[in-house]
């Protein structure tokens, strides 16, 4: 081997670090220069600050995430409360208000009205919303809003049940009343149909009443108050029609009777019609003589004429009367009807 080559190979080898060399590097470096004593503490402080800043940043990020999460949860709870409250208020101001106007005498069971009254007295919770600024406050608000939503949901269900009870009880009462009224009207119609036989001016009114009775009879056991009331109204109109026809015939019969009576009276008067007049019907007696005159003027079916006369006698004298067939022994007056009064 070439010795020169070996030397070169030895020089080419890297130096081996020793413990002493390491100490020297720590104190000042390989080149022998020393590092400042404050460097290591500074590095430690910087590391600590970095850790603190990282922790603060991390905490803020965590707190921000929690706050955002709390806000979202609270907003969702608020929406739930508004939704439940709107449903409750719609029922309260709608069907419940209508049911509240129903009186106890209008329903079949008055307890339903009492139960509804209690439901209407319930006080709804006061909505506060998500007004907290931190996650803890928002979480508390979320819990409270959830309780309020439950209140509205529960009371909406109970109020709806109470309203339904009143509505159904009123319907039952209405149906019962409709059936009662129809039955009474059917009885009235049946009686009128019998009593009006031969007493109406227009018999078609009785046929209409018969048809109305048949239709109403088929509906008297139905469960539809509207149809029952309609049948009762039709029946009532038919009853009024028959009554009007009966009255019309009664009036017509009365007018016919009055006309017949008037005609009979005219006939009787025409059979005995005529006129008479009398004058000079006073007779007087002076002493033993009597004088007088009798004049008759008139028109009868037999004709007309006059009778007059005078004379004197002594004592009692019979004087001629209207027709000269009778006489008076005293002063007398002959009335127009040919009767002589003594």
C-alpha positions as CSV (number, residue, x, y, z in Angstrom):
1,X,0.0,0.0,0.0
2,X,1.0,3.6,-0.6
3,X,1.7,5.3,2.7
4,X,0.7,8.6,1.4
5,X,-2.7,7.3,0.6
6,X,-3.1,6.0,4.1
7,X,-2.2,9.4,5.5
8,X,-4.7,11.1,3.3
9,X,-7.4,8.6,4.4
10,X,-6.6,9.3,8.1
11,X,-7.0,13.0,7.6
12,X,-10.3,12.5,5.8
13,X,-11.9,10.9,8.9
14,X,-14.3,13.1,10.9
15,X,-13.1,14.1,14.4
16,X,-14.7,12.2,17.3
17,X,-16.5,14.3,19.9
18,X,-15.5,13.8,23.4
19,X,-17.0,14.8,26.7
20,X,-14.7,17.7,27.0
21,X,-15.7,18.9,23.7
22,X,-19.4,18.8,24.7
23,X,-18.7,20.8,27.8
24,X,-16.8,23.3,25.8
25,X,-19.6,23.7,23.4
26,X,-22.1,24.2,26.2
27,X,-19.9,26.9,27.7
28,X,-19.1,28.8,24.7
29,X,-19.4,26.7,21.6
30,X,-16.9,24.8,19.7
31,X,-15.3,28.0,18.8
32,X,-14.9,28.8,22.5
33,X,-17.4,31.7,22.7
34,X,-19.8,31.7,25.7
35,X,-23.6,32.2,25.3
36,X,-25.4,34.8,27.5
37,X,-26.8,33.6,30.8
38,X,-30.2,35.2,30.2
39,X,-30.8,33.3,27.0
40,X,-32.2,30.2,28.6
41,X,-34.5,32.0,31.0
42,X,-35.7,34.1,28.1
43,X,-36.4,31.1,26.1
44,X,-38.3,29.6,29.0
45,X,-40.4,32.8,29.5
46,X,-41.2,33.0,25.8
47,X,-42.2,29.4,25.9
48,X,-44.4,30.1,28.9
49,X,-46.0,33.1,27.2
50,X,-46.6,31.1,24.1
51,X,-48.3,28.5,26.2
52,X,-50.4,31.1,28.1
53,X,-51.4,32.8,24.9
54,X,-52.2,29.5,23.3
55,X,-54.3,28.6,26.4
56,X,-56.1,31.9,26.3
57,X,-56.7,31.6,22.6
58,X,-57.9,28.1,23.1
59,X,-60.2,29.0,26.0
60,X,-61.7,31.9,24.1
61,X,-62.2,29.7,21.1
62,X,-63.9,27.1,23.4
63,X,-65.9,29.8,25.2
64,X,-67.0,31.3,21.9
65,X,-68.0,27.9,20.6
66,X,-70.0,27.3,23.8
67,X,-71.6,30.7,23.5
68,X,-72.6,30.1,19.9
69,X,-74.0,26.7,20.8
70,X,-75.9,28.2,23.7
71,X,-77.3,31.0,21.5
72,X,-78.4,28.5,18.9
73,X,-80.1,26.3,21.5
74,X,-81.8,29.2,23.1
75,X,-83.1,30.5,19.7
76,X,-84.5,27.0,19.0
77,X,-86.2,27.0,22.3
78,X,-87.6,30.4,21.7
79,X,-89.0,29.3,18.3
80,X,-90.7,26.4,20.1
81,X,-92.3,28.6,22.6
82,X,-93.6,31.0,20.0
83,X,-95.0,28.1,18.0
84,X,-96.8,26.6,20.9
85,X,-98.0,30.0,22.1
86,X,-99.4,30.8,18.7
87,X,-101.4,27.6,18.6
88,X,-102.7,28.1,22.1
89,X,-103.7,31.8,21.4
90,X,-105.4,30.8,18.2
91,X,-107.5,28.3,20.1
92,X,-108.1,30.8,22.9
93,X,-109.3,33.6,20.6
94,X,-111.2,31.3,18.2
95,X,-113.1,28.2,19.2
96,X,-112.6,28.7,22.9
97,X,-114.1,32.2,22.7
98,X,-117.1,30.9,20.8
99,X,-117.5,28.1,23.4
100,X,-117.2,30.5,26.2
101,X,-120.3,32.3,25.0
102,X,-122.4,29.2,25.4
103,X,-124.7,29.2,28.5
104,X,-125.4,26.3,30.8
105,X,-129.0,26.1,29.7
106,X,-127.8,25.6,26.1
107,X,-125.9,22.4,26.8
108,X,-127.0,18.9,27.8
109,X,-124.3,18.7,30.6
110,X,-123.7,22.0,32.4
111,X,-120.4,20.7,33.9
112,X,-118.7,21.1,30.5
113,X,-119.3,24.8,30.7
114,X,-117.8,24.9,34.2
115,X,-114.7,23.0,33.1
116,X,-114.2,25.3,30.2
117,X,-114.4,28.3,32.5
118,X,-111.6,26.9,34.7
119,X,-109.4,26.4,31.6
120,X,-109.9,29.9,30.5
121,X,-108.8,31.3,33.9
122,X,-105.3,29.8,33.5
123,X,-102.5,32.4,33.4
124,X,-100.0,32.0,30.5
125,X,-96.3,32.3,31.3
126,X,-94.5,35.6,30.5
127,X,-92.1,35.2,27.6
128,X,-88.6,36.6,28.3
129,X,-86.6,35.3,25.3
130,X,-82.8,34.9,25.0
131,X,-81.6,38.1,26.6
132,X,-78.5,36.6,28.5
133,X,-75.1,37.5,27.2
134,X,-73.1,34.5,28.3
135,X,-73.5,30.8,27.7
136,X,-74.6,30.1,31.3
137,X,-77.4,32.7,31.2
138,X,-78.5,31.4,27.8
139,X,-78.6,27.8,29.0
140,X,-80.8,28.9,31.9
141,X,-83.1,30.8,29.5
142,X,-83.2,27.7,27.2
143,X,-84.4,25.6,30.1
144,X,-87.1,28.1,31.1
145,X,-88.2,28.5,27.5
146,X,-88.6,24.7,27.3
147,X,-90.8,24.8,30.4
148,X,-92.9,27.5,28.8
149,X,-93.3,25.5,25.6
150,X,-94.5,22.5,27.7
151,X,-97.0,24.7,29.5
152,X,-98.5,26.0,26.2
153,X,-98.6,22.5,24.7
154,X,-100.3,21.0,27.8
155,X,-102.9,23.8,28.2
156,X,-103.6,23.8,24.5
157,X,-104.5,20.2,24.7
158,X,-106.6,20.6,27.9
159,X,-108.3,23.7,26.5
160,X,-109.1,21.9,23.2
161,X,-110.6,19.1,25.1
162,X,-112.8,21.4,27.2
163,X,-114.0,23.3,24.1
164,X,-114.8,20.0,22.3
165,X,-116.9,18.9,25.4
166,X,-118.9,22.1,25.4
167,X,-119.4,21.9,21.6
168,X,-120.6,18.3,21.7
169,X,-122.9,19.0,24.7
170,X,-124.4,21.9,22.9
171,X,-125.0,19.8,19.8
172,X,-126.6,17.1,21.9
173,X,-128.9,19.7,23.5
174,X,-129.8,21.2,20.1
175,X,-130.6,17.8,18.7
176,X,-132.8,16.9,21.6
177,X,-134.6,20.2,21.4
178,X,-135.1,19.8,17.6
179,X,-136.6,16.3,18.1
180,X,-138.9,17.6,20.9
181,X,-140.2,20.5,18.8
182,X,-140.7,18.3,15.7
183,X,-142.7,15.7,17.8
184,X,-144.9,18.5,19.1
185,X,-145.5,19.9,15.6
186,X,-146.3,16.5,14.3
187,X,-149.0,16.1,16.9
188,X,-150.4,19.5,16.1
189,X,-150.4,18.7,12.3
190,X,-152.1,15.3,12.8
191,X,-154.9,16.9,14.8
192,X,-155.4,19.7,12.3
193,X,-155.5,17.3,9.4
194,X,-158.4,15.5,11.1
195,X,-160.3,18.6,12.2
196,X,-160.0,20.4,8.9
197,X,-161.7,17.7,6.8
198,X,-164.4,19.4,4.8
199,X,-163.6,22.8,6.3
200,X,-161.0,24.2,3.9
201,X,-161.5,26.3,0.9
202,X,-158.6,24.7,-1.0
203,X,-158.2,21.0,-0.3
204,X,-154.7,21.0,-1.8
205,X,-153.5,22.6,1.5
206,X,-154.5,19.4,3.3
207,X,-152.6,17.3,0.7
208,X,-149.5,19.4,1.3
209,X,-149.9,18.9,5.0
210,X,-150.2,15.2,4.6
211,X,-146.9,15.1,2.6
212,X,-145.2,17.2,5.2
213,X,-146.3,14.9,8.0
214,X,-144.9,11.9,6.2
215,X,-141.5,13.5,5.5
216,X,-141.2,14.8,9.1
217,X,-142.1,11.4,10.5
218,X,-139.2,9.8,8.6
219,X,-136.8,12.3,10.1
220,X,-137.9,12.5,13.8
221,X,-135.3,9.9,14.8
222,X,-132.4,11.3,12.8
223,X,-129.3,12.7,14.3
224,X,-129.1,15.8,12.2
225,X,-130.6,18.8,13.9
226,X,-130.4,20.9,10.8
227,X,-132.5,18.5,8.8
228,X,-135.0,18.0,11.6
229,X,-135.5,21.8,12.0
230,X,-136.0,22.1,8.2
231,X,-138.7,19.4,8.3
232,X,-140.4,21.1,11.2
233,X,-140.3,24.4,9.3
234,X,-141.9,22.8,6.3
235,X,-144.5,21.2,8.5
236,X,-145.2,24.5,10.2
237,X,-145.7,26.2,6.8
238,X,-148.1,23.5,5.8
239,X,-150.1,23.9,9.0
240,X,-150.3,27.7,8.4
241,X,-151.6,27.0,4.9
242,X,-154.4,24.7,6.1
243,X,-155.4,27.2,8.9
244,X,-155.5,30.0,6.3
245,X,-157.7,27.9,4.0
246,X,-160.0,27.0,6.9
247,X,-160.3,30.7,7.8
248,X,-161.0,31.6,4.1
249,X,-163.8,29.1,4.0
250,X,-165.3,30.3,7.3
251,X,-165.2,33.9,6.0
252,X,-166.8,32.9,2.7
253,X,-169.5,31.0,4.4
254,X,-170.2,33.9,6.7
255,X,-170.5,36.3,3.8
256,X,-172.8,33.9,1.9
257,X,-175.0,33.6,4.9
258,X,-175.2,37.4,5.3
259,X,-176.0,37.8,1.6
260,X,-178.8,35.2,1.9
261,X,-180.3,36.9,4.9
262,X,-180.2,40.3,3.1
263,X,-181.9,38.8,0.1
264,X,-184.6,37.2,2.2
265,X,-185.3,40.5,4.0
266,X,-185.6,42.4,0.6
267,X,-188.0,39.7,-0.6
268,X,-190.2,40.1,2.5
269,X,-190.2,43.9,2.2
270,X,-191.2,43.8,-1.4
271,X,-194.3,41.6,-0.6
272,X,-195.7,44.0,2.0
273,X,-194.7,47.4,0.5
274,X,-197.2,50.3,0.4
275,X,-198.2,53.7,2.0
276,X,-201.2,55.5,3.7
277,X,-202.2,58.9,5.1
278,X,-205.1,60.0,7.2
279,X,-206.6,63.4,8.2
280,X,-209.8,64.6,10.0
281,X,-209.8,61.7,12.4
282,X,-211.1,63.6,15.5
283,X,-214.7,63.3,16.5
284,X,-216.3,65.6,19.0
285,X,-219.7,65.5,20.6
286,X,-221.4,68.8,21.8
287,X,-224.5,68.3,23.9
288,X,-226.7,65.9,22.3
289,X,-225.2,66.3,18.9
290,X,-222.2,64.9,17.3
291,X,-220.3,66.2,14.4
292,X,-217.2,65.1,12.7
293,X,-215.5,64.3,9.5
294,X,-213.4,61.5,8.3
295,X,-211.2,61.8,5.3
296,X,-209.0,59.0,4.1
297,X,-206.4,59.4,1.5
298,X,-203.9,56.8,0.5
299,X,-202.7,54.3,-1.9
300,X,-203.0,50.6,-1.4
301,X,-203.1,47.6,-3.6
302,X,-206.9,48.0,-3.8
303,X,-206.9,51.6,-4.9
304,X,-207.6,55.0,-3.3
305,X,-210.6,56.9,-2.1
306,X,-212.0,59.4,0.5
307,X,-214.8,59.2,3.0
308,X,-216.3,62.3,4.6
309,X,-219.5,62.9,6.5
310,X,-221.3,65.0,9.1
311,X,-224.5,64.8,11.1
312,X,-226.1,65.6,14.4
313,X,-228.2,63.4,16.7
314,X,-229.4,63.6,20.2
315,X,-227.9,61.5,23.0
316,X,-225.4,58.8,22.2
317,X,-224.6,58.7,18.6
318,X,-222.5,56.1,16.7
319,X,-220.1,57.9,14.4
320,X,-218.7,56.5,11.3
321,X,-215.0,55.6,11.4
322,X,-212.6,55.2,8.6
323,X,-214.7,52.7,6.7
324,X,-218.1,53.7,8.2
325,X,-218.6,50.2,9.7
326,X,-218.0,51.2,13.4
327,X,-218.8,54.1,15.6
328,X,-217.9,55.8,18.9
329,X,-220.2,56.8,21.7
330,X,-217.6,59.2,23.2
331,X,-214.9,61.6,21.8
332,X,-212.5,59.3,20.1
333,X,-209.4,59.4,17.9
334,X,-209.0,57.1,15.0
335,X,-205.2,56.5,14.5
336,X,-203.7,55.8,11.1
337,X,-203.7,52.1,11.5
338,X,-207.5,51.9,11.6
339,X,-207.7,51.2,15.3
340,X,-210.4,53.0,17.3
341,X,-209.6,54.1,20.9
342,X,-212.4,54.9,23.2
